[in-house]
């Protein structure tokens, strides 16, 4: 199980110390949420902040862009340090998905695609073979601290079945409302990567990460 703590919930008064503690935990990835105030009604971090995180810790940079122009911002954030760049299905013309994945891979990053809770998994089926990761949102993207939407569990299970049936290589990630209980539910349904923000950074970081593994 890969744990990817979300810096959206990090206490920025104590960033250096929290990252130091996180580096001693079992977390392998760091989840970095990019919001443009247009695709979602919130603003978050730009590429310079990602560069700072990249210099401050050795974790794999799991970058989730919730923006209206993923074609432009994918390159910006990969150059800033993204190891994995995940964009939203809802933010792009489906006819441009394959081209964007090719571009991401050409920049030596892994490519992920995300869907909102109300988006049917069916829309992704023609593209699943292209991706290294599929992100199931279990809250509406834009703000941390929301409750887990259990409709995500069926999507996770279906993605697992499609992966096994077709020999796909993507990882299945879930983001939103993850804690010890909901994390266990997601693991039972076949998830590979758990994103957790408030649960990790508002508790004992090492113990919280351990409880998700």
Secondary structure, DSSP 8 states (H G I E B T S, - for coil): -EEEEEGGG--TTSHHHHHHHHHTSS--EEEEEEEBSSSSS-B---HHHHHHHHHH--SEEEEEEE-S-HHHHHHHHHHTT-SEEEEEGGGS-GGGHHHHHHHHHHTT-EEEEEE-TTS-GGGGTTTGGG-SEEEEESS-TT-SS----THHHHHHHHHHHHHHHHT---EEEEESS--HHHHHHHHHTT-SEEEESHHHHTS-HHHHHHHH-
